[in-house]
Amino acid sequence: MEGRVRSLIRRKARPPEHDPSDDGELNLTAYLDIVTNVIMFLLITVTTVMATVNINVSSPRTGGGGGSADEPEQNQLNLMVTITNSGHIVAGSGGVLTQGCERTGSPPTVPKRGSDWDWDGLTRCAEKIKSQFQNETRAVVAANPDIRYEAVVKTMDAIRGTEGHILFNDIMMSAGIQ
């Protein structure tokens, strides 16, 4: 019996086994897993959005080298299409075109039809301009901040032309006039 009592006393006197939950330290592994997954999700989402929301436009180039005086001066069009609330203003090196795209005058060149812009009229105007400047491919599109994004895209489509008949396919964006 004495052996049993000693065994019992030894067991009772022995310090209890260490429980890790008594330390007060947090197990951060689960939290780090969640943060890692969220970061991976955000990276994949951003790359997917960047790949799907892409409009092919040429941004204006900043300063270049000075030209030589020996080069012959070319007659450049410098076509600019500005989207306003009253219609499209089409201008070039010679000035602003009037309705019908025949001569210079007061804007708008292609007025709105009711509450919507005249996309077909803008394409016809671009065709008239292209017939006079056949080698020109550049156009600048400008819009005020209150113009809908859809109108900017449709304007770019209208001056690019149709599938078989390309007009001005090298489009640059510019800030609008206020």
MDAnalysis code that builds the backbone (N, CA, C; Angstrom):
import MDAnalysis as mda
import numpy as np

u = mda.Universe.empty(534, n_residues=178, atom_resindex=np.repeat(np.arange(178), 3), trajectory=True)
u.add_TopologyAttr("name", ["N", "CA", "C"] * 178)
u.add_TopologyAttr("resid", np.arange(1, 179))
u.add_TopologyAttr("resname", ["MET", "GLU", "GLY", "ARG", "VAL", "ARG", "SER", "LEU", "ILE", "ARG", "ARG", "LYS", "ALA", "ARG", "PRO", "PRO", "GLU", "HIS", "ASP", "PRO", "SER", "ASP", "ASP", "GLY", "GLU", "LEU", "ASN", "LEU", "THR", "ALA", "TYR", "LEU", "ASP", "ILE", "VAL", "THR", "ASN", "VAL", "ILE", "MET", "PHE", "LEU", "LEU", "ILE", "THR", "VAL", "THR", "THR", "VAL", "MET", "ALA", "THR", "VAL", "ASN", "ILE", "ASN", "VAL", "SER", "SER", "PRO", "ARG", "THR", "GLY", "GLY", "GLY", "GLY", "GLY", "SER", "ALA", "ASP", "GLU", "PRO", "GLU", "GLN", "ASN", "GLN", "LEU", "ASN", "LEU", "MET", "VAL", "THR", "ILE", "THR", "ASN", "SER", "GLY", "HIS", "ILE", "VAL", "ALA", "GLY", "SER", "GLY", "GLY", "VAL", "LEU", "THR", "GLN", "GLY", "CYS", "GLU", "ARG", "THR", "GLY", "SER", "PRO", "PRO", "THR", "VAL", "PRO", "LYS", "ARG", "GLY", "SER", "ASP", "TRP", "ASP", "TRP", "ASP", "GLY", "LEU", "THR", "ARG", "CYS", "ALA", "GLU", "LYS", "ILE", "LYS", "SER", "GLN", "PHE", "GLN", "ASN", "GLU", "THR", "ARG", "ALA", "VAL", "VAL", "ALA", "ALA", "ASN", "PRO", "ASP", "ILE", "ARG", "TYR", "GLU", "ALA", "VAL", "VAL", "LYS", "THR", "MET", "ASP", "ALA", "ILE", "ARG", "GLY", "THR", "GLU", "GLY", "HIS", "ILE", "LEU", "PHE", "ASN", "ASP", "ILE", "MET", "MET", "SER", "ALA", "GLY", "ILE", "GLN"])
u.atoms.positions = np.array([
    [0.812, -1.168, 0.000],
    [0.000, 0.000, 0.000],
    [0.874, 1.258, 0.000],
    [1.966, 1.144, 0.679],
    [2.848, 2.283, 0.734],
    [3.340, 2.650, -0.673],
    [3.557, 1.718, -1.557],
    [3.992, 1.964, -2.929],
    [2.925, 2.691, -3.731],
    [1.706, 2.354, -3.422],
    [0.603, 3.013, -4.127],
    [0.478, 4.465, -3.691],
    [0.679, 4.706, -2.402],
    [0.567, 6.061, -1.882],
    [1.692, 6.916, -2.461],
    [2.905, 6.353, -2.504],
    [4.013, 7.110, -3.068],
    [3.760, 7.430, -4.549],
    [3.261, 6.490, -5.266],
    [2.954, 6.704, -6.680],
    [1.903, 7.795, -6.836],
    [0.914, 7.784, -5.976],
    [-0.142, 8.793, -6.009],
    [0.419, 10.173, -5.662],
    [1.279, 10.238, -4.667],
    [1.872, 11.517, -4.259],
    [2.758, 12.061, -5.376],
    [3.532, 11.182, -6.025],
    [4.388, 11.623, -7.124],
    [3.558, 12.184, -8.287],
    [2.477, 11.520, -8.580],
    [1.612, 12.006, -9.664],
    [0.982, 13.348, -9.324],
    [0.550, 13.503, -8.094],
    [-0.087, 14.750, -7.676],
    [0.936, 15.886, -7.582],
    [2.159, 15.573, -7.189],
    [3.180, 16.595, -7.004],
    [3.806, 17.014, -8.343],
    [3.717, 16.188, -9.345],
    [4.294, 16.500, -10.654],
    [3.527, 17.675, -11.277],
    [4.257, 18.631, -11.862],
    [3.554, 19.756, -12.496],
    [2.721, 19.253, -13.685],
    [1.616, 19.885, -13.926],
    [0.757, 19.424, -15.028],
    [1.451, 19.632, -16.377],
    [1.007, 18.858, -17.368],
    [1.579, 18.993, -18.711],
    [1.239, 20.368, -19.273],
    [2.142, 20.888, -20.073],
    [1.995, 22.241, -20.622],
    [0.930, 22.258, -21.721],
    [-0.047, 23.147, -21.559],
    [-1.099, 23.322, -22.559],
    [-0.762, 24.572, -23.380],
    [-0.600, 24.454, -24.725],
    [-0.206, 25.613, -25.538],
    [-1.232, 26.745, -25.511],
    [-2.480, 26.460, -25.239],
    [-3.497, 27.514, -25.223],
    [-3.373, 28.408, -24.000],
    [-2.612, 27.987, -22.996],
    [-2.431, 28.796, -21.798],
    [-1.397, 29.906, -21.991],
    [-0.600, 29.857, -23.048],
    [0.469, 30.834, -23.254],
    [-0.054, 32.210, -23.652],
    [-1.185, 32.290, -24.270],
    [-1.711, 33.569, -24.713],
    [-1.207, 33.983, -26.087],
    [-0.455, 33.161, -26.773],
    [0.019, 33.472, -28.118],
    [-1.050, 33.082, -29.132],
    [-1.171, 33.891, -30.165],
    [-2.151, 33.606, -31.205],
    [-1.544, 32.723, -32.277],
    [-2.354, 31.873, -32.824],
    [-1.938, 31.065, -33.958],
    [-2.294, 31.857, -35.216],
    [-1.294, 32.460, -35.847],
    [-1.519, 33.345, -36.981],
    [-1.535, 32.634, -38.326],
    [-1.330, 31.364, -38.348],
    [-1.257, 30.635, -39.605],
    [-2.541, 30.769, -40.412],
    [-3.677, 30.632, -39.779],
    [-4.951, 30.729, -40.497],
    [-5.156, 32.136, -41.053],
    [-4.807, 33.149, -40.282],
    [-4.965, 34.527, -40.757],
    [-4.044, 34.812, -41.940],
    [-2.812, 34.323, -41.872],
    [-1.883, 34.532, -42.977],
    [-2.354, 33.820, -44.235],
    [-2.959, 32.659, -44.094],
    [-3.516, 31.958, -45.252],
    [-4.613, 32.788, -45.910],
    [-5.471, 33.373, -45.102],
    [-6.567, 34.185, -45.644],
    [-6.011, 35.419, -46.351],
    [-5.054, 36.101, -45.736],
    [-4.473, 37.302, -46.342],
    [-3.776, 36.955, -47.654],
    [-3.051, 35.858, -47.680],
    [-2.376, 35.431, -48.905],
    [-3.383, 35.154, -50.009],
    [-4.469, 34.484, -49.686],
    [-5.497, 34.194, -50.690],
    [-6.159, 35.469, -51.200],
    [-6.412, 36.421, -50.322],
    [-7.024, 37.684, -50.748],
    [-6.080, 38.443, -51.674],
    [-4.800, 38.481, -51.355],
    [-3.829, 39.174, -52.203],
    [-3.748, 38.516, -53.573],
    [-3.709, 37.192, -53.618],
    [-3.668, 36.493, -54.907],
    [-4.927, 36.784, -55.714],
    [-6.094, 36.795, -55.055],
    [-7.356, 37.093, -55.734],
    [-7.332, 38.497, -56.330],
    [-6.851, 39.474, -55.562],
    [-6.805, 40.849, -56.056],
    [-5.844, 41.001, -57.235],
    [-4.697, 40.343, -57.175],
    [-3.750, 40.416, -58.283],
    [-4.335, 39.824, -59.559],
    [-4.985, 38.689, -59.442],
    [-5.592, 38.051, -60.612],
    [-6.727, 38.910, -61.154],
    [-7.523, 39.492, -60.267],
    [-8.627, 40.341, -60.707],
    [-8.117, 41.569, -61.448],
    [-7.086, 42.204, -60.929],
    [-6.547, 43.405, -61.572],
    [-5.992, 43.071, -62.952],
    [-5.257, 41.987, -63.088],
    [-4.701, 41.640, -64.395],
    [-5.800, 41.276, -65.381],
    [-6.854, 40.633, -64.912],
    [-7.968, 40.295, -65.799],
    [-8.679, 41.555, -66.267],
    [-8.925, 42.471, -65.360],
    [-9.600, 43.720, -65.734],
    [-8.733, 44.517, -66.703],
    [-7.446, 44.576, -66.463],
    [-6.557, 45.325, -67.350],
    [-6.514, 44.702, -68.740],
    [-6.629, 43.389, -68.825],
    [-6.589, 42.726, -70.126],
    [-7.887, 42.914, -70.899],
    [-9.018, 42.997, -70.210],
    [-10.300, 43.097, -70.908],
    [-10.695, 44.532, -71.213],
    [-10.236, 45.491, -70.448],
    [-10.600, 46.889, -70.666],
    [-9.430, 47.570, -71.354],
    [-9.351, 47.408, -72.658],
    [-8.228, 47.941, -73.401],
    [-8.747, 48.578, -74.681],
    [-8.493, 49.858, -74.856],
    [-8.867, 50.556, -76.080],
    [-7.580, 50.922, -76.791],
    [-7.487, 50.553, -78.056],
    [-6.280, 50.851, -78.817],
    [-6.313, 52.284, -79.320],
    [-5.612, 53.145, -78.629],
    [-5.432, 54.529, -79.066],
    [-3.962, 54.875, -78.926],
    [-3.534, 55.809, -79.713],
    [-2.146, 56.267, -79.631],
    [-2.105, 57.517, -78.783],
    [-1.280, 57.516, -77.779],
    [-1.134, 58.722, -76.973],
    [-0.159, 59.654, -77.682],
    [-0.333, 60.942, -77.517],
    [0.585, 61.877, -78.180],
    [2.003, 61.691, -77.664],
    [2.940, 61.799, -78.547],
    [4.341, 61.655, -78.157],
    [4.834, 62.987, -77.595],
    [5.677, 62.875, -76.575],
    [6.242, 64.097, -76.009],
    [7.480, 64.478, -76.790],
    [7.839, 65.730, -76.759],
    [8.956, 66.350, -77.464],
    [9.862, 65.446, -78.259],
    [10.187, 65.853, -79.418],
    [11.125, 65.132, -80.257],
    [12.253, 66.060, -80.651],
    [13.135, 65.557, -81.435],
    [14.245, 66.372, -81.895],
    [13.772, 67.427, -82.876],
    [14.533, 68.470, -83.003],
    [14.201, 69.539, -83.941],
    [14.350, 69.055, -85.370],
    [13.496, 69.537, -86.241],
    [13.544, 69.134, -87.646],
    [14.587, 69.931, -88.406],
    [14.935, 69.433, -89.540],
    [15.910, 70.097, -90.390],
    [15.194, 71.113, -91.277],
    [15.847, 72.190, -91.598],
    [15.256, 73.221, -92.454],
    [15.210, 72.772, -93.907],
    [15.960, 71.715, -94.251],
    [16.010, 71.243, -95.628],
    [14.802, 70.391, -96.001],
    [14.051, 69.906, -94.995],
    [12.925, 69.026, -95.287],
    [11.791, 69.824, -95.911],
    [11.149, 69.265, -96.941],
    [10.013, 69.967, -97.527],
    [8.829, 69.934, -96.560],
    [8.112, 71.028, -96.475],
    [6.979, 71.101, -95.559],
    [5.785, 70.407, -96.198],
    [5.190, 69.486, -95.460],
    [4.047, 68.744, -95.973],
    [2.762, 69.423, -95.530],
    [1.749, 69.308, -96.361],
    [0.444, 69.846, -96.023],
    [-0.259, 68.825, -95.136],
    [-0.229, 69.053, -93.824],
    [-0.825, 68.100, -92.894],
    [-2.237, 68.518, -92.550],
    [-3.064, 67.533, -92.299],
    [-4.468, 67.779, -92.005],
    [-4.683, 68.190, -90.553],
    [-4.065, 67.491, -89.617],
    [-4.275, 67.719, -88.176],
    [-5.757, 67.683, -87.827],
    [-6.407, 66.594, -88.213],
    [-7.849, 66.444, -88.002],
    [-8.166, 66.335, -86.518],
    [-9.127, 67.139, -86.073],
    [-9.561, 67.113, -84.674],
    [-11.077, 67.049, -84.653],
    [-11.601, 66.046, -83.937],
    [-13.045, 65.891, -83.780],
    [-13.361, 66.115, -82.309],
    [-14.156, 67.140, -82.039],
    [-14.525, 67.473, -80.664],
    [-15.994, 67.144, -80.459],
    [-16.287, 66.425, -79.383],
    [-17.661, 66.045, -79.072],
    [-18.218, 67.078, -78.096],
    [-19.317, 67.710, -78.486],
    [-19.963, 68.688, -77.617],
    [-21.419, 68.285, -77.416],
    [-22.107, 68.996, -76.563],
    [-23.520, 68.702, -76.322],
    [-24.405, 69.095, -77.499],
    [-23.886, 69.907, -78.439],
    [-24.680, 70.290, -79.608],
    [-24.342, 69.468, -80.841],
    [-23.293, 68.661, -80.792],
    [-22.901, 67.820, -81.925],
    [-21.393, 67.674, -81.987],
    [-20.901, 67.314, -83.179],
    [-19.464, 67.142, -83.394],
    [-18.900, 68.369, -84.103],
    [-17.756, 68.811, -83.637],
    [-17.026, 69.886, -84.306],
    [-15.821, 69.240, -84.972],
    [-15.745, 69.348, -86.302],
    [-14.644, 68.766, -87.060],
    [-13.768, 69.913, -87.545],
    [-12.493, 69.848, -87.190],
    [-11.566, 70.919, -87.557],
    [-10.266, 70.313, -88.054],
    [-9.551, 71.098, -88.814],
    [-8.252, 70.693, -89.324],
    [-7.332, 71.896, -89.355],
    [-6.248, 71.784, -90.102],
    [-5.288, 72.883, -90.200],
    [-5.921, 74.131, -90.801],
    [-6.892, 73.944, -91.688],
    [-7.516, 75.071, -92.372],
    [-8.607, 75.756, -91.586],
    [-9.071, 75.175, -90.492],
    [-10.127, 75.772, -89.685],
    [-11.229, 74.776, -89.379],
    [-12.334, 75.289, -88.836],
    [-13.484, 74.463, -88.465],
    [-14.393, 74.331, -89.674],
    [-14.843, 73.108, -89.952],
    [-15.738, 72.873, -91.084],
    [-17.181, 73.169, -90.700],
    [-17.969, 73.620, -91.679],
    [-19.397, 73.857, -91.455],
    [-20.169, 72.580, -91.742],
    [-21.482, 72.652, -91.611],
    [-22.321, 71.490, -91.901],
    [-22.121, 71.079, -93.353],
    [-22.007, 69.777, -93.562],
    [-21.759, 69.243, -94.891],
    [-20.293, 69.004, -95.168],
    [-19.422, 69.491, -94.312],
    [-17.969, 69.278, -94.418],
    [-17.397, 69.779, -95.740],
    [-17.946, 70.869, -96.270],
    [-17.480, 71.397, -97.547],
    [-16.489, 72.544, -97.366],
    [-16.777, 73.464, -96.445],
    [-15.934, 74.650, -96.285],
    [-15.846, 75.018, -94.803],
    [-14.985, 75.965, -94.502],
    [-14.828, 76.377, -93.109],
    [-15.928, 77.352, -92.722],
    [-16.226, 77.369, -91.436],
    [-17.278, 78.244, -90.940],
    [-17.481, 78.042, -89.460],
    [-18.730, 78.177, -89.024],
    [-19.017, 78.077, -87.589],
    [-19.498, 76.678, -87.218],
    [-19.197, 76.225, -86.004],
    [-19.595, 74.892, -85.555],
    [-21.071, 74.852, -85.191],
    [-21.672, 73.703, -84.984],
    [-21.091, 72.368, -85.099],
    [-21.090, 71.877, -86.542],
    [-20.107, 71.071, -86.876],
    [-20.009, 70.518, -88.214],
    [-21.082, 69.469, -88.441],
    [-21.247, 68.574, -87.478],
    [-22.276, 67.534, -87.557],
    [-23.172, 67.705, -86.336],
    [-24.305, 68.421, -86.486],
    [-25.168, 68.656, -85.323],
    [-25.888, 67.389, -84.882],
    [-26.383, 67.417, -83.654],
    [-27.136, 66.280, -83.120],
    [-28.450, 66.126, -83.877],
    [-28.919, 64.889, -83.959],
    [-30.252, 64.604, -84.493],
    [-31.135, 64.309, -83.297],
    [-31.907, 65.255, -82.886],
    [-32.729, 65.074, -81.696],
    [-31.848, 65.081, -80.461],
    [-31.886, 63.977, -79.724],
    [-31.099, 63.899, -78.493],
    [-29.825, 63.075, -78.660],
    [-29.593, 62.527, -79.861],
    [-28.420, 61.673, -80.065],
    [-27.525, 62.267, -81.150],
    [-26.261, 61.916, -81.105],
    [-25.307, 62.386, -82.094],
    [-25.546, 61.674, -83.424],
    [-25.178, 62.310, -84.520],
    [-25.361, 61.769, -85.873],
    [-24.092, 61.020, -86.280],
    [-24.055, 59.728, -85.965],
    [-22.852, 58.928, -86.229],
    [-22.646, 58.745, -87.731],
    [-23.737, 58.499, -88.480],
    [-23.609, 58.321, -89.932],
    [-23.137, 59.612, -90.594],
    [-23.652, 60.739, -90.134],
    [-23.213, 62.029, -90.671],
    [-21.738, 62.272, -90.404],
    [-21.265, 61.852, -89.236],
    [-19.845, 62.006, -88.916],
    [-18.993, 61.120, -89.816],
    [-19.460, 59.901, -90.093],
    [-18.719, 59.008, -90.992],
    [-18.680, 59.591, -92.402],
    [-19.808, 60.140, -92.889],
    [-19.833, 60.759, -94.221],
    [-18.866, 61.948, -94.282],
    [-18.821, 62.728, -93.224],
    [-17.896, 63.862, -93.160],
    [-16.447, 63.368, -93.202],
    [-16.148, 62.312, -92.452],
    [-14.794, 61.745, -92.450],
    [-14.435, 61.197, -93.828],
    [-15.420, 60.629, -94.539],
    [-15.161, 60.127, -95.895],
    [-14.812, 61.272, -96.845],
    [-15.519, 62.410, -96.735],
    [-15.212, 63.567, -97.586],
    [-13.802, 64.076, -97.308],
    [-13.438, 64.120, -96.037],
    [-12.100, 64.597, -95.676],
    [-11.043, 63.618, -96.171],
    [-11.311, 62.328, -96.030],
    [-10.352, 61.299, -96.449],
    [-10.131, 61.342, -97.959],
    [-11.164, 61.701, -98.725],
    [-11.003, 61.767, -100.183],
    [-10.013, 62.872, -100.578],
    [-9.881, 63.897, -99.762],
    [-8.932, 64.973, -100.053],
    [-7.550, 64.713, -99.454],
    [-7.498, 63.961, -98.363],
    [-6.228, 63.646, -97.689],
    [-6.110, 62.126, -97.582],
    [-5.811, 61.472, -98.697],
    [-5.839, 60.009, -98.736],
    [-4.728, 59.360, -97.924],
    [-3.606, 60.027, -97.749],
    [-2.495, 59.433, -96.997],
    [-2.591, 59.688, -95.501],
    [-3.520, 60.514, -95.082],
    [-3.655, 60.864, -93.662],
    [-4.389, 59.750, -92.918],
    [-3.851, 59.349, -91.765],
    [-4.494, 58.306, -90.949],
    [-4.768, 58.771, -89.529],
    [-4.230, 59.918, -89.142],
    [-4.351, 60.380, -87.756],
    [-5.560, 61.281, -87.556],
    [-6.133, 61.153, -86.366],
    [-7.212, 62.039, -85.934],
    [-7.124, 62.168, -84.421],
    [-7.511, 63.315, -83.917],
    [-7.533, 63.564, -82.477],
    [-8.988, 63.693, -82.062],
    [-9.374, 62.947, -81.029],
    [-10.740, 63.009, -80.505],
    [-10.683, 63.685, -79.141],
    [-11.531, 64.692, -78.970],
    [-11.590, 65.421, -77.701],
    [-13.034, 65.465, -77.225],
    [-13.209, 65.422, -75.912],
    [-14.554, 65.486, -75.334],
    [-14.477, 66.140, -73.964],
    [-15.522, 66.867, -73.632],
    [-15.618, 67.459, -72.303],
    [-15.923, 66.376, -71.276],
    [-15.679, 66.635, -69.994],
    [-15.934, 65.620, -68.964],
    [-17.399, 65.199, -68.853],
    [-18.330, 66.034, -69.286],
    [-19.744, 65.673, -69.163],
    [-20.245, 64.803, -70.314],
    [-19.414, 64.498, -71.291],
    [-19.802, 63.640, -72.416],
    [-19.676, 62.182, -71.990],
    [-20.683, 61.391, -72.335],
    [-20.693, 59.970, -71.966],
    [-19.556, 59.218, -72.662],
    [-19.041, 58.229, -71.968],
    [-17.960, 57.389, -72.495],
    [-18.411, 56.695, -73.777],
    [-19.660, 56.274, -73.805],
    [-20.222, 55.596, -74.978],
    [-20.125, 56.496, -76.216],
    [-20.357, 57.793, -76.048],
    [-20.283, 58.729, -77.170],
    [-18.853, 58.853, -77.687],
    [-17.880, 58.816, -76.794],
    [-16.474, 58.893, -77.213],
    [-16.101, 57.666, -78.038],
    [-16.509, 56.494, -77.575],
    [-16.185, 55.252, -78.293],
    [-16.878, 55.226, -79.650],
    [-18.152, 55.622, -79.709],
    [-18.874, 55.632, -80.990],
    [-18.279, 56.659, -81.954],
    [-17.780, 57.767, -81.434],
    [-17.118, 58.752, -82.289],
    [-15.851, 58.159, -82.891],
    [-15.070, 57.459, -82.069],
    [-13.857, 56.818, -82.586],
    [-14.213, 55.784, -83.645],
    [-15.282, 55.018, -83.418],
    [-15.716, 54.031, -84.406],
    [-16.156, 54.707, -85.699],
    [-16.858, 55.831, -85.592],
    [-17.375, 56.518, -86.780],
    [-16.248, 57.066, -87.646],
    [-15.198, 57.599, -87.051],
    [-14.122, 58.164, -87.876],
    [-13.084, 57.118, -88.285],
    [-13.156, 55.941, -87.687],
    [-12.285, 54.850, -88.150],
    [-12.797, 54.275, -89.459],
    [-14.103, 54.346, -89.668],
    [-14.674, 53.836, -90.908],
    [-15.321, 52.486, -90.707],
    [-15.689, 51.872, -91.824],
    [-16.338, 50.564, -91.783],
    [-15.289, 49.477, -91.948],
    [-15.738, 48.232, -91.911],
    [-14.798, 47.103, -91.976],
    [-13.966, 47.115, -93.253],
    [-14.589, 47.359, -94.388],
    [-13.859, 47.319, -95.649],
    [-13.257, 48.648, -96.052],
    [-13.681, 49.734, -95.426],
    [-13.248, 51.075, -95.826],
    [-12.688, 51.810, -94.605],
    [-11.368, 51.763, -94.447],
    [-10.714, 52.377, -93.290],
    [-10.476, 53.856, -93.587],
    [-10.845, 54.711, -92.628],
    [-10.679, 56.154, -92.796],
    [-9.502, 56.657, -91.960],
    [-9.742, 56.983, -90.712],
    [-8.702, 57.498, -89.815],
    [-8.569, 56.525, -88.645],
    [-7.644, 55.593, -88.762],
    [-7.542, 54.528, -87.759],
    [-6.463, 54.778, -86.706],
    [-5.721, 55.851, -86.823],
    [-4.682, 56.186, -85.847],
    [-5.222, 57.325, -84.983],
    [-5.926, 56.965, -83.902],
    [-6.669, 57.944, -83.114],
    [-5.929, 58.276, -81.828],
    [-5.853, 59.567, -81.532],
    [-5.279, 60.035, -80.274],
    [-6.378, 60.713, -79.466],
    [-6.264, 60.616, -78.153],
    [-7.241, 61.244, -77.261],
    [-6.681, 62.571, -76.759],
    [-7.592, 63.514, -76.532],
    [-7.199, 64.821, -76.024],
    [-8.244, 65.301, -75.035],
    [-7.859, 66.232, -74.186],
    [-8.820, 66.821, -73.255],
    [-9.776, 67.710, -74.032],
    [-10.991, 67.806, -73.554],
    [-12.000, 68.599, -74.242],
    [-11.825, 70.089, -74.017],
    [-12.610, 70.855, -74.754],
    [-12.614, 72.303, -74.574],
    [-13.791, 72.669, -73.699],
    [-13.632, 73.639, -72.850],
    [-14.731, 73.978, -71.942],
    [-15.180, 75.385, -72.130],
])
